[in-house]
Amino acid sequence: MRFEVACAKDGQEALSLLRQEAPPLTLLDLQLPRLSGMDVLHAIRREGLETTVIVITALGTPERAVEAMRAGAYDFIPKPLDPGHLEVVIAKALERESLRAENWRLHSELKSRRDRSLDKVRPSKN
């Protein structure tokens, strides 16, 4: 798989990039300067930013994993990373994003058809 990657030096920059770029997938560490990864995760959810977040951290306690998942993370991977496992998780996350985008497209198409049908049924005001 090939990916276009953007990196941030701290949580503040990460959140700014997420707002501007709207990437389908975000790999997020919890230990970030200026704004923690957990704060970034909460901001993503609060602001309704559309990205699937995989948390990767050396602070891989079960409590942190539960907290991250409750805050909206798709998955939680402790360090050290197993590259094969990361690749599988990324593939599944991207598949989920693809299905979500397709669902949104189909929902929009159905709504558009319904609206056109209603326009044909409504009596004109002339």
PEVEN-V489225 format. One line per field, one symbol per residue. phi: phi as a letter, one per 30 degrees, with the letter a starting at -180 (. if undefined). psi: psi as a letter, one per 40 degrees, with the letter a starting at -180 (. if undefined). A space follows every 10 residues. Layout:
BEGIN
phi = ???
psi = ???
END
This chain:
BEGIN
phi = .cbccbcbda dddddddddd chddbbcbdd cbdiadeddd dddedddidc acccdbadcd dedddddddd djddabcddd dceddddddd eddddddddd dddddddddd dddddddddd ddddcd
psi = ihihhhiiei dddddddddd dfidhhhhid giidhidddd ddddddefhg ihhhhhieff iddddddddd eeidihhiii ihdddddddd dddddddddd dddddddddd dddddddddd dhiie.
END
